[in-house]
Amino acid sequence: MKLCSGWQLILRGIRVTVDVQSLGKVAVLMGGPSSEREISLLSGSGVLAALKEKGVDAHAFDPAIHSIFDLPREKVDRVFIALHGRFGEDGTVQGVLETLKLPYTGSGVMASALAMDKWRTKLVWQAAGIPTPRYHVLTPDSDLTRVLDDLGLPLIVKPAREGSSIGVTKVNIASELPAAFTLAHKLDPLVIAEEFIAGQELTATIVGDDALPLIRIEAPEGKYDYANKYFTDEVHYHCPAGVLPALEDEIRLMALRAFRVLGCSGWGRADLILRPDGSYAFLEMNTSPGMTGHSLVPMAARAVGLSYPDLCVRLLSLARCNQ
């Protein structure tokens, strides 16, 4: 595994000429039935406009309204998945597209399902030596006192198979833990409690075989939640991230490892925390990241001179069946 040294080499790695006519008729999947439908519609609308701007024969397709099995009748040649959350990011729609033999963007069935499940992602990362925060799986019968004694306070409680920070609670005092579990459990029977790591919030974008420059996120009061991610301008993003070059190279290399050990392909985004002592821990891997005006992947691409429309074409050119 090799990490490109310097942004210019990364730039060279992702700047390829794509004949848009060869991409054929494209369906941009957006919306869908998940709790992240609203964000998916924003992502998909942006991708659709960008592809059309570049001359791609692209069309919107909402699988919550139309049957996914209509795609062959529409004579679609490939699919850009701009769905988030369940059905769109968990291997389900990927499996359908494999059955239909339609090339699609992003990771395949196994990697999508695995990365969507934060608990099983952690199991794989731990086995592969990828640093990730300590955790407990919570159930209605969990000994919460033991969890608190082991992980300490504050800690994070989250549904294992949701995205966009939906259902996530930072627990600051012990009495808040039961309510945090109840909230997460309503969204997903699989809930994890994770040690809170204080430090800089970073994100590492993968496009093809390249790790793009890190982005550092500064959210008001440290709350990078659903509202601040998508609907306010209170969050500040820094790229360059202000991380020492050698450490940034190390983190980007580890992000590639974290991506590949899950079997991911095409593109993705790893979220992590950098501690003050220079150590770091990966929180999760996103296999269908947001593509809205507030999203991080387009920001990282811009840092290496790749515009939003060119990024969309590049991602579409990587579409394939991944089984």
Secondary structure, DSSP 8 states (H G I E B T S, - for coil): ----SSHHHHHHHH-----GGGG-EEEEE---SSTTHHHHHHHHHHHHHHHHHTT-EEEEE-TTTS-GGGTTTTT--EEEE---STTTSSSHHHHHHHHHT--BSS--HHHHHHHH-HHHHHHHHHHHT-----EEEE-TT--HHHHHHHH-SSEEEEETT--TTTT-EEE-SGGGHHHHHHHHHHH-S-EEEEE---SEEEEEEEETTEE---EEEE-GGG---HHHHHS-S--EEESS----HHHHHHHHHHHHHHHHHTT--SEEEEEEEE-TTS-EEEEEEESS---STT-HHHHHHHHTT--HHHHHHHHHHT-B---
